[in-house]
């Protein structure tokens, strides 16, 4: 099954999660991950999302 993903919404949500982890929990690695997310290709974003347990069906368009 193939689905089309709203990559920019996924990117924004992943970055928001990282900033929340950094500012809310003081997790410094989250700031580095946010930088990686900002520069990631669509394929890399999907891998990051899957690694973080995000249900990509929520981003289907």
C-alpha angles and dihedrals in degrees: 000000000000124000132182114236127210093232097185093053089048091049091049094048093047091050091047089053091051094048090048091052091049100045097032100040105018092239102161095191089065091069091056091047090051089057090050091049092050091056098036124118119234091263092050091049091054091051091049091049092049091048089053093049096248117160103234091199086078088067098048115128 
